[in-house]
């Protein structure tokens, strides 16, 4: 598997070769990330469970490309903001583990603020 650092270097090289860095301020990169996430959501919008199951099989390549686009913008924004995405995710997982203790959260989709109730 390619490392996060190697992928980020490829993304930066891709951007720099096209002189697109001038357009990539944090606001616009975050907007692009959100737009790509919305394109991913379109694959599932208005479909019931059976339709989603069929669509995933038939549209796996297109879904894969949308996920890749989301990851592209996550890595680019992480790079530009000097945030290590793996450290950030590790820290967030630890925080979530405290917010959602297994004994209270297992098998439930309840928000952490409602778990104690």
C-alpha positions as CSV (number, residue, x, y, z in Angstrom):
1,X,0.0,0.0,0.0
2,X,1.2,3.5,-0.8
3,X,2.0,5.6,2.2
4,X,0.0,8.8,3.0
5,X,3.3,10.8,2.6
6,X,3.9,9.3,-0.9
7,X,0.3,10.1,-2.0
8,X,0.6,13.6,-0.7
9,X,3.9,14.2,-2.6
10,X,2.1,12.9,-5.8
11,X,-0.8,15.3,-5.2
12,X,1.5,18.3,-4.6
13,X,3.6,17.4,-7.7
14,X,0.4,17.2,-9.7
15,X,-0.8,20.5,-8.5
16,X,2.5,22.2,-8.8
17,X,3.1,21.0,-12.4
18,X,-0.2,22.8,-13.3
19,X,0.5,25.9,-11.2
20,X,-2.8,25.4,-9.4
21,X,-1.4,26.2,-5.9
22,X,-2.3,29.9,-6.6
23,X,-6.0,28.9,-6.5
24,X,-5.8,26.6,-3.5
25,X,-6.5,28.7,-0.4
26,X,-8.0,26.7,2.5
27,X,-11.5,28.0,1.9
28,X,-11.6,26.8,-1.7
29,X,-9.9,23.5,-1.0
30,X,-12.4,22.8,1.8
31,X,-15.3,23.7,-0.6
32,X,-13.8,21.3,-3.2
33,X,-13.6,18.6,-0.5
34,X,-17.3,19.2,0.4
35,X,-18.3,19.1,-3.3
36,X,-16.5,15.8,-3.9
37,X,-18.2,14.3,-0.8
38,X,-21.5,15.5,-2.2
39,X,-20.8,13.7,-5.5
40,X,-20.1,10.6,-3.5
41,X,-23.5,11.0,-1.7
42,X,-25.2,11.3,-5.1
43,X,-24.5,7.6,-5.6
44,X,-26.8,6.7,-2.7
45,X,-29.4,9.5,-2.8
46,X,-33.0,8.4,-3.2
47,X,-32.1,4.7,-3.3
48,X,-33.5,2.1,-0.9
49,X,-31.3,-0.7,0.6
50,X,-31.7,-3.1,-2.3
51,X,-31.0,-0.4,-4.9
52,X,-27.9,0.7,-3.1
53,X,-26.7,-2.9,-3.0
54,X,-27.1,-3.2,-6.8
55,X,-25.6,0.2,-7.4
56,X,-22.5,-0.5,-5.4
57,X,-21.9,-3.6,-7.5
58,X,-22.6,-1.9,-10.8
59,X,-21.0,1.5,-9.9
60,X,-18.1,0.4,-7.8
61,X,-15.5,2.1,-10.1
62,X,-17.4,5.4,-10.1
63,X,-17.8,5.3,-6.3
64,X,-14.1,4.5,-6.0
65,X,-13.2,7.6,-8.1
66,X,-15.4,9.8,-5.8
67,X,-13.7,8.4,-2.7
68,X,-10.3,9.1,-4.4
69,X,-11.4,12.6,-5.1
70,X,-12.4,13.1,-1.4
71,X,-9.1,11.7,-0.2
72,X,-7.2,13.9,-2.7
73,X,-8.7,17.1,-1.1
74,X,-8.3,15.8,2.4
75,X,-4.6,15.1,1.8
76,X,-4.1,18.4,0.0
77,X,-5.8,20.4,2.8
78,X,-3.9,18.5,5.5
79,X,-0.6,19.3,3.7
80,X,-1.4,23.0,3.2
81,X,-2.5,23.4,6.9
82,X,0.4,21.4,8.1
83,X,-1.8,18.8,9.8
84,X,-0.7,15.2,9.9
85,X,-3.9,13.4,8.9
86,X,-2.8,10.1,10.6
87,X,-2.0,11.8,13.9
88,X,-5.3,13.8,13.6
89,X,-7.3,10.6,13.0
90,X,-5.5,8.7,15.8
91,X,-6.2,11.6,18.2
92,X,-9.9,11.8,17.1
93,X,-10.3,8.1,17.5
94,X,-9.1,8.3,21.1
95,X,-11.5,11.2,21.8
96,X,-14.4,9.3,20.3
97,X,-13.5,6.3,22.4
98,X,-14.0,8.5,25.5
99,X,-17.2,10.0,24.1
100,X,-18.6,6.6,23.1
101,X,-17.6,4.0,25.7
102,X,-18.3,0.5,24.6
103,X,-20.6,-0.3,27.5
104,X,-22.9,2.7,26.7
105,X,-22.6,2.8,22.9
106,X,-22.3,-0.7,21.7
107,X,-25.1,-1.5,19.2
108,X,-26.5,2.0,19.5
109,X,-26.5,5.0,17.1
110,X,-27.2,7.4,19.9
111,X,-25.2,10.7,20.0
112,X,-22.8,10.8,22.9
113,X,-24.7,13.6,24.5
114,X,-27.7,11.3,24.9
115,X,-25.9,8.1,26.0
116,X,-26.0,8.9,29.7
117,X,-29.8,9.4,29.6
